[in-house]
């Protein structure tokens, strides 16, 4: 009897499928978004506090964090790109109940990500001085940037592997495990960074060592979920694919994330370069304001990351109404949060920037003005972000890659050369918000086209049912007409 009950009980994979395809959309996204938003918030707070700690060492040190942040964005671009490529395949495979294929993609992506990180370390370490100058370092910032960047390069393989596991856990709908893995490392970093920087007297090098240690801890925690069979998929070197097509799928489907994060790295470097003629205070101020803006974008991304596995599962199960509902529920929530945050940040801009005690009043003045520009663009950020995330998770690689390239690439690159040339420092401050506004308008036709495509598919599949309804309506009208005539 016990044996028959055990066999009747749903498997882990079946139970997760039921949750993702039958739970009401609002409740499901709310449940999944809590851990993803917490994870992104903790990560954003870590970025801000890291800048806060280092800013006490002076404007040059604060500028160095902004310079090396471009390198970290590049590492994140490649790691998350491979991870999102796997996530796109995993969520749809699990929606089709193909766990074996999903596990193959997870295992292949993990080792592929580690290999990419190792390549970044080797190439970056050989050219560290040149790399820091390419990323916008001035002569006074360079020594700090090299000290910080050396340890970030060592951490590259660890970071890439951790990003892969983090994104694939979210794709399974295991957002809580993802949160535990990434947030634990970030919280530890917040705690131990001041010890290394001030108490041990390691300065900016201490901040980088703290990053290396805490990223390694995050990777170990994420790995433990797969080792202890807490995940839906399996991670094993024996499942690593030898087919080039699988790796092409990882690169192709992950390209929107790689482009988005890669252009973010390039955009930050170009902003540093354009701000450098106005002094280290300008570089530090733009870096601080950007980190605050990225904290809000982290919340937006966190909500969108909760929407992605819901869309992926239900698309794989051909429940297209739930996919569309998931998008609009997410967009309404994200836009409301962004609008509220824009108002709060605009009102409290000076106290927020002043909290980063760099010892320079100029940093505060420039930072406040930069933050005002970001607040103007914030209400439009959620929609364009979620259109991009939806198209990516559903395998629309070309459209998603184009939209991912807009915000800090196609729209940003012309503006970063035009606006500073004509408006000076104000042009540097306004470049990213202007690019975000343009990306919002470009995203609208992409979503309209995509929804129209799947609306047509559903109608084609339900033609027989629609004809029955037409006949029923005509019969009722005829019956009513006869009754009226009598």
C-alpha positions as a Markdown table, in Angstrom:
| # | Residue | x | y | z |
|---|---|---|---|---|
| 1 | Unk | 0.0 | 0.0 | 0.0 |
| 2 | Unk | 2.8 | 2.4 | 1.0 |
| 3 | Unk | 4.6 | 1.5 | -2.2 |
| 4 | Unk | 1.6 | 2.3 | -4.4 |
| 5 | Unk | 1.1 | 5.6 | -2.6 |
| 6 | Unk | 4.7 | 6.5 | -3.2 |
| 7 | Unk | 4.5 | 5.7 | -6.9 |
| 8 | Unk | 1.3 | 7.8 | -7.1 |
| 9 | Unk | 3.0 | 10.8 | -5.5 |
| 10 | Unk | 4.2 | 13.4 | -8.1 |
| 11 | Unk | 7.9 | 13.6 | -8.8 |
| 12 | Unk | 9.9 | 16.7 | -8.1 |
| 13 | Unk | 9.8 | 17.6 | -11.8 |
| 14 | Unk | 6.0 | 17.0 | -12.0 |
| 15 | Unk | 5.3 | 19.0 | -8.9 |
| 16 | Unk | 7.3 | 22.0 | -10.2 |
| 17 | Unk | 5.5 | 21.8 | -13.5 |
| 18 | Unk | 2.1 | 21.9 | -11.8 |
| 19 | Unk | 3.2 | 24.9 | -9.7 |
| 20 | Unk | 4.5 | 26.9 | -12.8 |
| 21 | Unk | 1.5 | 26.2 | -15.1 |
| 22 | Unk | -1.5 | 26.2 | -12.7 |
| 23 | Unk | -0.8 | 28.7 | -9.9 |
| 24 | Unk | -2.5 | 32.1 | -10.5 |
| 25 | Unk | -0.1 | 34.4 | -12.4 |
| 26 | Unk | -0.1 | 37.3 | -9.9 |
| 27 | Unk | 0.5 | 35.0 | -6.9 |
| 28 | Unk | 3.2 | 33.0 | -8.7 |
| 29 | Unk | 5.2 | 36.1 | -9.8 |
| 30 | Unk | 4.9 | 37.7 | -6.4 |
| 31 | Unk | 6.2 | 34.5 | -4.8 |
| 32 | Unk | 9.1 | 34.2 | -7.3 |
| 33 | Unk | 10.0 | 37.9 | -7.3 |
| 34 | Unk | 10.5 | 38.2 | -3.6 |
| 35 | Unk | 13.8 | 36.1 | -3.6 |
| 36 | Unk | 15.0 | 37.5 | -7.0 |
| 37 | Unk | 14.4 | 41.1 | -5.9 |
| 38 | Unk | 16.1 | 40.5 | -2.6 |
| 39 | Unk | 19.0 | 38.9 | -4.4 |
| 40 | Unk | 19.3 | 41.9 | -6.8 |
| 41 | Unk | 18.8 | 44.4 | -4.0 |
| 42 | Unk | 21.5 | 42.8 | -1.9 |
| 43 | Unk | 23.9 | 42.8 | -4.9 |
| 44 | Unk | 23.1 | 46.5 | -5.6 |
| 45 | Unk | 23.5 | 47.4 | -1.9 |
| 46 | Unk | 26.9 | 45.6 | -2.0 |
| 47 | Unk | 27.9 | 47.6 | -5.0 |
| 48 | Unk | 26.9 | 50.9 | -3.3 |
| 49 | Unk | 28.5 | 50.1 | 0.0 |
| 50 | Unk | 31.7 | 49.0 | -1.7 |
| 51 | Unk | 31.8 | 52.4 | -3.4 |
| 52 | Unk | 30.9 | 54.0 | 0.0 |
| 53 | Unk | 33.7 | 52.3 | 1.8 |
| 54 | Unk | 36.3 | 53.0 | -0.8 |
| 55 | Unk | 35.1 | 56.7 | -1.3 |
| 56 | Unk | 36.5 | 57.4 | 2.1 |
| 57 | Unk | 40.0 | 56.9 | 0.6 |
| 58 | Unk | 39.4 | 59.8 | -1.7 |
| 59 | Unk | 38.0 | 60.7 | -5.1 |
| 60 | Unk | 40.7 | 58.8 | -7.0 |
| 61 | Unk | 39.9 | 55.6 | -5.2 |
| 62 | Unk | 36.2 | 56.1 | -5.7 |
| 63 | Unk | 36.9 | 56.7 | -9.4 |
| 64 | Unk | 38.9 | 53.4 | -9.5 |
| 65 | Unk | 35.9 | 51.4 | -8.3 |
| 66 | Unk | 33.9 | 53.0 | -11.2 |
| 67 | Unk | 36.6 | 52.0 | -13.7 |
| 68 | Unk | 36.9 | 48.4 | -12.4 |
| 69 | Unk | 33.1 | 48.1 | -12.3 |
| 70 | Unk | 33.3 | 48.2 | -16.1 |
| 71 | Unk | 35.5 | 45.1 | -15.9 |
| 72 | Unk | 33.1 | 43.4 | -13.5 |
| 73 | Unk | 30.3 | 44.1 | -15.9 |
| 74 | Unk | 32.2 | 42.5 | -18.7 |
| 75 | Unk | 32.8 | 39.3 | -16.6 |
| 76 | Unk | 29.1 | 39.4 | -15.6 |
| 77 | Unk | 28.1 | 39.8 | -19.3 |
| 78 | Unk | 29.9 | 36.6 | -20.4 |
| 79 | Unk | 28.9 | 34.6 | -17.3 |
| 80 | Unk | 25.3 | 35.6 | -17.3 |
| 81 | Unk | 25.2 | 35.3 | -21.1 |
| 82 | Unk | 26.1 | 31.7 | -21.0 |
| 83 | Unk | 23.7 | 31.2 | -18.0 |
| 84 | Unk | 20.8 | 32.9 | -19.7 |
| 85 | Unk | 21.4 | 30.8 | -22.8 |
| 86 | Unk | 21.0 | 27.7 | -20.6 |
| 87 | Unk | 18.1 | 29.2 | -18.7 |
| 88 | Unk | 16.1 | 29.8 | -22.0 |
| 89 | Unk | 16.6 | 26.2 | -22.9 |
| 90 | Unk | 16.0 | 24.8 | -19.4 |
| 91 | Unk | 12.7 | 26.6 | -18.7 |
| 92 | Unk | 11.2 | 25.5 | -22.1 |
| 93 | Unk | 12.6 | 21.9 | -21.8 |
| 94 | Unk | 11.1 | 21.6 | -18.3 |
| 95 | Unk | 7.8 | 23.0 | -19.7 |
| 96 | Unk | 7.9 | 20.1 | -22.2 |
| 97 | Unk | 9.0 | 17.8 | -19.3 |
| 98 | Unk | 12.4 | 17.0 | -20.9 |
| 99 | Unk | 14.6 | 17.0 | -17.8 |
| 100 | Unk | 17.5 | 15.1 | -19.4 |
| 101 | Unk | 18.1 | 17.8 | -22.1 |
| 102 | Unk | 17.7 | 20.5 | -19.5 |
| 103 | Unk | 20.4 | 18.9 | -17.3 |
| 104 | Unk | 22.7 | 18.6 | -20.4 |
| 105 | Unk | 22.5 | 22.3 | -21.0 |
| 106 | Unk | 23.1 | 23.2 | -17.3 |
| 107 | Unk | 26.2 | 21.0 | -17.1 |
| 108 | Unk | 27.6 | 22.2 | -20.4 |
| 109 | Unk | 27.0 | 25.9 | -19.5 |
| 110 | Unk | 28.7 | 25.5 | -16.0 |
| 111 | Unk | 32.0 | 24.2 | -17.4 |
| 112 | Unk | 31.8 | 26.5 | -20.4 |
| 113 | Unk | 31.4 | 29.5 | -18.1 |
| 114 | Unk | 34.4 | 28.5 | -16.0 |
| 115 | Unk | 36.5 | 28.2 | -19.2 |
| 116 | Unk | 35.5 | 31.7 | -20.3 |
| 117 | Unk | 36.4 | 33.1 | -16.9 |
| 118 | Unk | 39.8 | 31.5 | -17.0 |
| 119 | Unk | 40.4 | 33.1 | -20.4 |
| 120 | Unk | 39.4 | 36.5 | -19.1 |
| 121 | Unk | 41.9 | 36.1 | -16.2 |
| 122 | Unk | 44.8 | 35.1 | -18.4 |
| 123 | Unk | 44.3 | 37.9 | -21.0 |
| 124 | Unk | 43.5 | 40.5 | -18.4 |
| 125 | Unk | 46.4 | 39.8 | -16.1 |
| 126 | Unk | 48.9 | 40.1 | -19.0 |
| 127 | Unk | 47.5 | 43.5 | -20.0 |
| 128 | Unk | 46.2 | 44.9 | -16.7 |
| 129 | Unk | 47.7 | 48.4 | -17.0 |
| 130 | Unk | 46.6 | 48.8 | -20.6 |
| 131 | Unk | 43.2 | 47.4 | -19.7 |
| 132 | Unk | 42.6 | 49.9 | -16.9 |
| 133 | Unk | 43.5 | 52.8 | -19.2 |
| 134 | Unk | 41.0 | 51.4 | -21.9 |
| 135 | Unk | 38.3 | 51.4 | -19.2 |
| 136 | Unk | 38.8 | 55.1 | -18.6 |
| 137 | Unk | 41.4 | 55.3 | -15.8 |
| 138 | Unk | 43.3 | 58.6 | -15.4 |
| 139 | Unk | 47.0 | 58.7 | -14.3 |
| 140 | Unk | 46.0 | 59.4 | -10.7 |
| 141 | Unk | 43.3 | 56.7 | -10.7 |
| 142 | Unk | 45.5 | 54.0 | -12.4 |
| 143 | Unk | 47.4 | 52.7 | -9.3 |
| 144 | Unk | 44.1 | 52.1 | -7.4 |
| 145 | Unk | 42.5 | 50.6 | -10.4 |
| 146 | Unk | 45.3 | 48.1 | -11.0 |
| 147 | Unk | 45.3 | 47.0 | -7.3 |
| 148 | Unk | 41.5 | 46.5 | -7.4 |
| 149 | Unk | 41.4 | 45.0 | -10.9 |
| 150 | Unk | 44.1 | 42.3 | -10.2 |
| 151 | Unk | 41.9 | 40.4 | -7.7 |
| 152 | Unk | 38.8 | 40.9 | -9.7 |
| 153 | Unk | 40.5 | 39.1 | -12.6 |
| 154 | Unk | 41.5 | 36.3 | -10.3 |
| 155 | Unk | 37.8 | 36.0 | -9.4 |
| 156 | Unk | 36.7 | 35.8 | -13.0 |
| 157 | Unk | 36.3 | 32.0 | -13.4 |
| 158 | Unk | 34.5 | 31.8 | -10.0 |
| 159 | Unk | 32.1 | 34.7 | -10.9 |
| 160 | Unk | 31.3 | 33.3 | -14.4 |
| 161 | Unk | 30.5 | 29.8 | -12.9 |
| 162 | Unk | 28.4 | 31.3 | -10.1 |
| 163 | Unk | 26.4 | 33.4 | -12.6 |
| 164 | Unk | 25.6 | 30.3 | -14.7 |
| 165 | Unk | 24.3 | 28.4 | -11.7 |
| 166 | Unk | 22.4 | 31.4 | -10.4 |
| 167 | Unk | 20.5 | 31.9 | -13.7 |
| 168 | Unk | 19.7 | 28.2 | -14.2 |
| 169 | Unk | 18.3 | 27.9 | -10.7 |
| 170 | Unk | 15.9 | 30.8 | -11.4 |
| 171 | Unk | 14.9 | 29.1 | -14.7 |
| 172 | Unk | 13.8 | 26.1 | -12.8 |
| 173 | Unk | 11.6 | 28.2 | -10.6 |
| 174 | Unk | 14.0 | 27.7 | -7.6 |
| 175 | Unk | 14.4 | 31.5 | -7.0 |
| 176 | Unk | 14.8 | 31.0 | -3.3 |
| 177 | Unk | 18.0 | 28.9 | -3.7 |
| 178 | Unk | 19.4 | 31.4 | -6.2 |
| 179 | Unk | 18.8 | 34.2 | -3.6 |
| 180 | Unk | 20.5 | 32.3 | -0.8 |
| 181 | Unk | 23.6 | 31.6 | -3.0 |
| 182 | Unk | 24.1 | 35.1 | -4.3 |
| 183 | Unk | 22.9 | 37.1 | -1.3 |
| 184 | Unk | 25.0 | 35.3 | 1.2 |
| 185 | Unk | 28.2 | 36.2 | -0.6 |
| 186 | Unk | 27.1 | 39.8 | -1.0 |
| 187 | Unk | 26.1 | 40.2 | 2.7 |
| 188 | Unk | 29.4 | 38.7 | 3.8 |
| 189 | Unk | 31.2 | 41.2 | 1.5 |
| 190 | Unk | 29.4 | 44.1 | 3.1 |
| 191 | Unk | 30.5 | 42.8 | 6.5 |
| 192 | Unk | 34.2 | 42.0 | 5.9 |
| 193 | Unk | 35.1 | 44.7 | 3.3 |
| 194 | Unk | 35.6 | 47.5 | 6.0 |
| 195 | Unk | 37.7 | 45.0 | 8.1 |
| 196 | Unk | 40.1 | 44.4 | 5.2 |
| 197 | Unk | 40.1 | 48.1 | 4.0 |
| 198 | Unk | 40.5 | 49.9 | 7.4 |
| 199 | Unk | 41.3 | 47.5 | 10.2 |
| 200 | Unk | 43.9 | 45.5 | 8.3 |
| 201 | Unk | 45.1 | 48.6 | 6.4 |
| 202 | Unk | 44.9 | 47.0 | 3.0 |
| 203 | Unk | 43.0 | 49.9 | 1.4 |
| 204 | Unk | 41.4 | 49.4 | -2.0 |
| 205 | Unk | 43.2 | 46.0 | -2.3 |
| 206 | Unk | 41.2 | 44.8 | 0.7 |
| 207 | Unk | 37.9 | 45.6 | -1.0 |
| 208 | Unk | 38.9 | 43.5 | -4.0 |
| 209 | Unk | 40.1 | 40.6 | -1.8 |
| 210 | Unk | 36.7 | 40.6 | 0.0 |
| 211 | Unk | 35.0 | 40.3 | -3.4 |
| 212 | Unk | 37.2 | 37.3 | -4.3 |
| 213 | Unk | 36.5 | 35.5 | -1.0 |
| 214 | Unk | 32.7 | 36.2 | -1.0 |
| 215 | Unk | 32.2 | 35.2 | -4.7 |
| 216 | Unk | 33.9 | 31.9 | -3.9 |
| 217 | Unk | 31.6 | 31.3 | -1.0 |
| 218 | Unk | 28.6 | 32.1 | -3.2 |
| 219 | Unk | 29.7 | 29.5 | -5.8 |
| 220 | Unk | 30.1 | 26.8 | -3.1 |
| 221 | Unk | 26.6 | 27.5 | -1.8 |
| 222 | Unk | 25.1 | 27.3 | -5.3 |
| 223 | Unk | 27.0 | 24.1 | -6.1 |
| 224 | Unk | 25.7 | 22.5 | -2.9 |
| 225 | Unk | 22.1 | 22.8 | -4.1 |
| 226 | Unk | 23.0 | 20.6 | -7.2 |
| 227 | Unk | 25.2 | 18.2 | -5.2 |
| 228 | Unk | 22.4 | 17.7 | -2.6 |
| 229 | Unk | 19.8 | 17.2 | -5.4 |
| 230 | Unk | 17.7 | 20.2 | -4.4 |
| 231 | Unk | 17.5 | 21.3 | -8.0 |
| 232 | Unk | 15.2 | 19.9 | -10.7 |
| 233 | Unk | 18.2 | 19.4 | -13.1 |
| 234 | Unk | 21.4 | 17.5 | -12.5 |
| 235 | Unk | 24.9 | 19.0 | -12.7 |
| 236 | Unk | 27.6 | 16.5 | -13.8 |
| 237 | Unk | 30.7 | 16.5 | -16.0 |
| 238 | Unk | 29.4 | 13.3 | -17.5 |
| 239 | Unk | 26.5 | 15.2 | -19.0 |
| 240 | Unk | 28.7 | 17.9 | -20.7 |
| 241 | Unk | 27.8 | 18.0 | -24.3 |
| 242 | Unk | 30.3 | 17.3 | -27.1 |
| 243 | Unk | 28.0 | 18.8 | -29.8 |
| 244 | Unk | 28.9 | 22.2 | -31.0 |
| 245 | Unk | 25.3 | 23.0 | -31.7 |
| 246 | Unk | 24.5 | 23.0 | -27.9 |
| 247 | Unk | 27.2 | 25.6 | -27.3 |
| 248 | Unk | 26.0 | 27.6 | -30.2 |
| 249 | Unk | 22.5 | 27.6 | -28.6 |
| 250 | Unk | 24.0 | 28.8 | -25.3 |
| 251 | Unk | 25.8 | 31.7 | -27.1 |
| 252 | Unk | 22.9 | 32.5 | -29.4 |
| 253 | Unk | 20.2 | 32.6 | -26.8 |
| 254 | Unk | 22.5 | 34.2 | -24.2 |
| 255 | Unk | 23.6 | 36.9 | -26.7 |
| 256 | Unk | 21.0 | 39.4 | -25.5 |
| 257 | Unk | 22.3 | 39.3 | -22.0 |
| 258 | Unk | 25.9 | 39.3 | -23.2 |
| 259 | Unk | 25.3 | 42.3 | -25.4 |
| 260 | Unk | 23.3 | 44.1 | -22.7 |
| 261 | Unk | 26.0 | 43.6 | -20.0 |
| 262 | Unk | 28.8 | 44.0 | -22.5 |
| 263 | Unk | 27.5 | 47.3 | -23.7 |
| 264 | Unk | 27.0 | 48.3 | -20.0 |
| 265 | Unk | 30.7 | 47.7 | -19.5 |
| 266 | Unk | 31.5 | 49.7 | -22.6 |
| 267 | Unk | 29.1 | 52.5 | -21.6 |
| 268 | Unk | 30.6 | 52.8 | -18.2 |
| 269 | Unk | 34.1 | 53.0 | -19.7 |
| 270 | Unk | 33.0 | 55.7 | -22.2 |
| 271 | Unk | 31.3 | 57.7 | -19.4 |
| 272 | Unk | 34.5 | 57.6 | -17.4 |
| 273 | Unk | 36.5 | 58.7 | -20.4 |
| 274 | Unk | 34.1 | 61.6 | -21.2 |
| 275 | Unk | 34.0 | 62.6 | -17.5 |
| 276 | Unk | 37.8 | 62.4 | -17.1 |
| 277 | Unk | 38.5 | 65.9 | -18.6 |
| 278 | Unk | 36.3 | 67.4 | -15.9 |
| 279 | Unk | 38.5 | 65.9 | -13.1 |
| 280 | Unk | 38.5 | 62.9 | -10.7 |
| 281 | Unk | 35.5 | 64.5 | -8.9 |
| 282 | Unk | 33.4 | 64.2 | -12.1 |
| 283 | Unk | 34.4 | 60.5 | -12.6 |
| 284 | Unk | 33.6 | 59.7 | -9.0 |
| 285 | Unk | 30.2 | 61.6 | -9.1 |
| 286 | Unk | 29.0 | 59.9 | -12.3 |
| 287 | Unk | 30.1 | 56.5 | -10.9 |
| 288 | Unk | 28.2 | 57.1 | -7.6 |
| 289 | Unk | 25.0 | 58.3 | -9.3 |
| 290 | Unk | 25.2 | 55.4 | -11.8 |
| 291 | Unk | 25.5 | 52.9 | -8.9 |
| 292 | Unk | 22.3 | 54.3 | -7.3 |
| 293 | Unk | 20.5 | 54.1 | -10.6 |
| 294 | Unk | 21.7 | 50.5 | -11.1 |
| 295 | Unk | 20.3 | 49.6 | -7.6 |
| 296 | Unk | 16.8 | 50.6 | -9.0 |
| 297 | Unk | 17.5 | 48.7 | -12.2 |
| 298 | Unk | 18.4 | 45.7 | -10.1 |
| 299 | Unk | 14.9 | 45.7 | -8.6 |
| 300 | Unk | 13.4 | 45.9 | -12.1 |
| 301 | Unk | 15.6 | 43.1 | -13.3 |
| 302 | Unk | 14.7 | 41.0 | -10.2 |
| 303 | Unk | 11.0 | 41.3 | -10.9 |
| 304 | Unk | 11.6 | 40.4 | -14.6 |
| 305 | Unk | 13.7 | 37.4 | -13.6 |
| 306 | Unk | 10.7 | 36.1 | -11.7 |
| 307 | Unk | 8.6 | 36.6 | -14.8 |
| 308 | Unk | 11.0 | 34.7 | -17.1 |
| 309 | Unk | 10.7 | 31.1 | -15.8 |
| 310 | Unk | 6.9 | 31.6 | -15.7 |
| 311 | Unk | 6.8 | 32.7 | -19.3 |
| 312 | Unk | 9.2 | 29.9 | -20.3 |
| 313 | Unk | 7.4 | 27.1 | -18.6 |
| 314 | Unk | 4.0 | 28.2 | -19.9 |
| 315 | Unk | 5.3 | 28.9 | -23.4 |
| 316 | Unk | 6.7 | 25.3 | -23.5 |
| 317 | Unk | 3.3 | 24.0 | -22.3 |
| 318 | Unk | 1.6 | 26.2 | -25.0 |
| 319 | Unk | -0.4 | 28.2 | -22.4 |
| 320 | Unk | 0.0 | 31.5 | -24.3 |
| 321 | Unk | -2.6 | 33.4 | -22.3 |
| 322 | Unk | -0.6 | 32.9 | -19.1 |
| 323 | Unk | 2.5 | 34.2 | -20.9 |
| 324 | Unk | 0.8 | 37.4 | -21.9 |
| 325 | Unk | -0.7 | 37.9 | -18.4 |
| 326 | Unk | 2.7 | 37.3 | -16.8 |
| 327 | Unk | 4.2 | 40.1 | -18.9 |
| 328 | Unk | 1.5 | 42.7 | -18.1 |
| 329 | Unk | 1.4 | 41.9 | -14.3 |
| 330 | Unk | 5.2 | 42.3 | -14.2 |
| 331 | Unk | 5.2 | 45.5 | -16.2 |
| 332 | Unk | 2.5 | 47.2 | -14.1 |
| 333 | Unk | 4.4 | 46.3 | -10.8 |
| 334 | Unk | 7.8 | 47.4 | -12.2 |
| 335 | Unk | 6.5 | 50.7 | -13.6 |
| 336 | Unk | 4.8 | 51.6 | -10.3 |
| 337 | Unk | 7.9 | 50.9 | -8.3 |
| 338 | Unk | 10.1 | 52.8 | -10.7 |
| 339 | Unk | 7.8 | 55.9 | -10.6 |
| 340 | Unk | 7.7 | 55.9 | -6.8 |
| 341 | Unk | 11.5 | 55.5 | -6.6 |
| 342 | Unk | 12.0 | 58.4 | -9.1 |
| 343 | Unk | 10.0 | 60.7 | -6.9 |
| 344 | Unk | 11.8 | 59.7 | -3.7 |
| 345 | Unk | 15.3 | 60.0 | -5.2 |
| 346 | Unk | 14.5 | 63.4 | -6.8 |
| 347 | Unk | 13.3 | 64.8 | -3.5 |
| 348 | Unk | 16.2 | 63.3 | -1.5 |
| 349 | Unk | 19.0 | 63.5 | -4.1 |
| 350 | Unk | 21.4 | 65.7 | -2.1 |
| 351 | Unk | 21.3 | 63.7 | 1.1 |
| 352 | Unk | 21.7 | 60.5 | -0.9 |
| 353 | Unk | 24.8 | 61.7 | -2.8 |
| 354 | Unk | 26.2 | 63.4 | 0.3 |
| 355 | Unk | 26.2 | 60.1 | 2.2 |
| 356 | Unk | 29.2 | 59.1 | 0.0 |
| 357 | Unk | 31.7 | 61.2 | 2.0 |
| 358 | Unk | 34.4 | 61.7 | -0.6 |
| 359 | Unk | 35.6 | 64.9 | 1.0 |
| 360 | Unk | 34.7 | 66.9 | -2.2 |
| 361 | Unk | 31.7 | 69.2 | -2.5 |
| 362 | Unk | 32.1 | 69.1 | -6.2 |
| 363 | Unk | 31.3 | 65.4 | -6.2 |
| 364 | Unk | 28.0 | 66.2 | -4.5 |
| 365 | Unk | 27.0 | 68.9 | -6.9 |
| 366 | Unk | 27.7 | 66.8 | -10.0 |
| 367 | Unk | 26.2 | 63.7 | -8.5 |
| 368 | Unk | 22.9 | 65.4 | -7.6 |
| 369 | Unk | 22.5 | 66.8 | -11.1 |
| 370 | Unk | 23.3 | 63.3 | -12.6 |
| 371 | Unk | 20.7 | 61.7 | -10.4 |
| 372 | Unk | 18.0 | 64.1 | -11.5 |
| 373 | Unk | 18.5 | 63.0 | -15.1 |
| 374 | Unk | 18.3 | 59.3 | -14.1 |
| 375 | Unk | 15.0 | 60.0 | -12.1 |
| 376 | Unk | 13.5 | 61.4 | -15.3 |
| 377 | Unk | 14.1 | 58.2 | -17.2 |
| 378 | Unk | 13.2 | 55.7 | -14.4 |
| 379 | Unk | 9.4 | 55.4 | -15.0 |
| 380 | Unk | 10.2 | 54.2 | -18.6 |
| 381 | Unk | 12.8 | 51.6 | -17.6 |
| 382 | Unk | 10.5 | 48.6 | -16.6 |
| 383 | Unk | 8.6 | 48.2 | -19.9 |
| 384 | Unk | 11.7 | 48.1 | -22.2 |
| 385 | Unk | 13.5 | 45.8 | -19.8 |
| 386 | Unk | 10.6 | 43.3 | -19.6 |
| 387 | Unk | 10.1 | 43.2 | -23.4 |
| 388 | Unk | 13.7 | 42.3 | -23.7 |
| 389 | Unk | 13.6 | 39.6 | -21.0 |
| 390 | Unk | 10.4 | 38.1 | -22.4 |
| 391 | Unk | 11.7 | 37.8 | -25.9 |
| 392 | Unk | 15.0 | 36.3 | -24.7 |
| 393 | Unk | 13.5 | 33.6 | -22.5 |
| 394 | Unk | 11.1 | 32.5 | -25.3 |
| 395 | Unk | 13.9 | 32.0 | -27.7 |
| 396 | Unk | 13.4 | 35.2 | -29.9 |
| 397 | Unk | 17.2 | 35.7 | -30.0 |
| 398 | Unk | 17.5 | 38.2 | -32.8 |
| 399 | Unk | 14.8 | 40.6 | -31.5 |
| 400 | Unk | 16.0 | 40.3 | -27.9 |
| 401 | Unk | 19.7 | 40.8 | -29.0 |
| 402 | Unk | 18.7 | 44.0 | -30.9 |
| 403 | Unk | 16.7 | 45.4 | -27.9 |
| 404 | Unk | 19.5 | 44.4 | -25.5 |
| 405 | Unk | 22.0 | 46.4 | -27.7 |
| 406 | Unk | 19.8 | 49.5 | -27.7 |
| 407 | Unk | 20.0 | 50.8 | -24.2 |
| 408 | Unk | 23.8 | 51.0 | -23.9 |
| 409 | Unk | 24.8 | 50.4 | -27.5 |
| 410 | Unk | 22.8 | 51.4 | -30.5 |
| 411 | Unk | 21.1 | 54.4 | -28.7 |
| 412 | Unk | 23.9 | 55.1 | -26.3 |
| 413 | Unk | 27.0 | 55.2 | -28.5 |
| 414 | Unk | 26.0 | 58.1 | -30.7 |
| 415 | Unk | 24.7 | 60.1 | -27.7 |
| 416 | Unk | 27.8 | 59.7 | -25.7 |
| 417 | Unk | 29.8 | 61.4 | -28.4 |
| 418 | Unk | 27.2 | 64.0 | -29.4 |
| 419 | Unk | 25.8 | 65.3 | -26.1 |
| 420 | Unk | 29.2 | 65.8 | -24.2 |
| 421 | Unk | 30.5 | 67.6 | -27.3 |
| 422 | Unk | 27.7 | 70.2 | -27.3 |
| 423 | Unk | 26.7 | 70.2 | -23.6 |
| 424 | Unk | 29.9 | 69.4 | -21.8 |
| 425 | Unk | 29.5 | 67.7 | -18.4 |
| 426 | Unk | 25.7 | 68.0 | -18.6 |
| 427 | Unk | 25.9 | 65.9 | -21.8 |
| 428 | Unk | 27.8 | 63.2 | -19.9 |
| 429 | Unk | 25.2 | 63.2 | -17.2 |
| 430 | Unk | 22.2 | 63.1 | -19.6 |
| 431 | Unk | 23.5 | 60.4 | -22.0 |
| 432 | Unk | 22.3 | 57.3 | -20.3 |
| 433 | Unk | 18.8 | 58.6 | -19.4 |
| 434 | Unk | 18.3 | 59.8 | -23.0 |
| 435 | Unk | 19.3 | 56.4 | -24.3 |
| 436 | Unk | 16.9 | 54.7 | -21.9 |
| 437 | Unk | 14.0 | 56.9 | -23.1 |
| 438 | Unk | 14.7 | 56.1 | -26.8 |
| 439 | Unk | 14.9 | 52.4 | -26.0 |
| 440 | Unk | 11.4 | 52.5 | -24.4 |
| 441 | Unk | 9.9 | 53.8 | -27.6 |
| 442 | Unk | 11.8 | 51.3 | -29.8 |
| 443 | Unk | 10.5 | 48.4 | -27.6 |
| 444 | Unk | 6.8 | 49.1 | -28.3 |
| 445 | Unk | 6.5 | 47.7 | -31.8 |
| 446 | Unk | 8.6 | 44.5 | -30.9 |
| 447 | Unk | 6.1 | 43.6 | -28.2 |
| 448 | Unk | 3.1 | 44.3 | -30.4 |
| 449 | Unk | 4.5 | 42.1 | -33.2 |
| 450 | Unk | 5.3 | 39.3 | -30.8 |
| 451 | Unk | 1.9 | 39.2 | -29.2 |
| 452 | Unk | 0.1 | 39.5 | -32.5 |
| 453 | Unk | 2.1 | 36.4 | -33.7 |
| 454 | Unk | 0.9 | 34.2 | -30.8 |
| 455 | Unk | -2.6 | 35.6 | -30.8 |
| 456 | Unk | -2.8 | 34.4 | -34.5 |
| 457 | Unk | -1.5 | 31.0 | -33.5 |
| 458 | Unk | -4.1 | 30.5 | -30.8 |
| 459 | Unk | -6.9 | 31.5 | -33.3 |
| 460 | Unk | -5.6 | 29.0 | -35.9 |
| 461 | Unk | -5.5 | 26.2 | -33.3 |
| 462 | Unk | -9.1 | 26.9 | -32.2 |
| 463 | Unk | -10.8 | 27.4 | -35.5 |
| 464 | Unk | -13.2 | 24.5 | -35.1 |
| 465 | Unk | -14.3 | 25.8 | -31.7 |
| 466 | Unk | -14.8 | 29.3 | -33.0 |
| 467 | Unk | -17.0 | 28.0 | -35.9 |
| 468 | Unk | -19.2 | 26.2 | -33.4 |
| 469 | Unk | -19.6 | 29.5 | -31.5 |
| 470 | Unk | -20.5 | 31.3 | -34.7 |
| 471 | Unk | -23.2 | 28.7 | -35.6 |
| 472 | Unk | -24.6 | 28.9 | -32.1 |
| 473 | Unk | -24.9 | 32.7 | -32.2 |
| 474 | Unk | -26.6 | 32.5 | -35.6 |
| 475 | Unk | -29.0 | 29.8 | -34.5 |
| 476 | Unk | -30.0 | 31.9 | -31.4 |
| 477 | Unk | -30.5 | 35.0 | -33.6 |
| 478 | Unk | -32.6 | 33.0 | -36.0 |
| 479 | Unk | -34.7 | 31.6 | -33.2 |
| 480 | Unk | -35.2 | 35.0 | -31.7 |
| 481 | Unk | -36.3 | 36.4 | -35.1 |
| 482 | Unk | -38.8 | 33.6 | -35.6 |
| 483 | Unk | -40.2 | 34.2 | -32.1 |
| 484 | Unk | -40.6 | 38.0 | -32.9 |
| 485 | Unk | -42.3 | 37.3 | -36.2 |
| 486 | Unk | -44.9 | 35.1 | -34.5 |
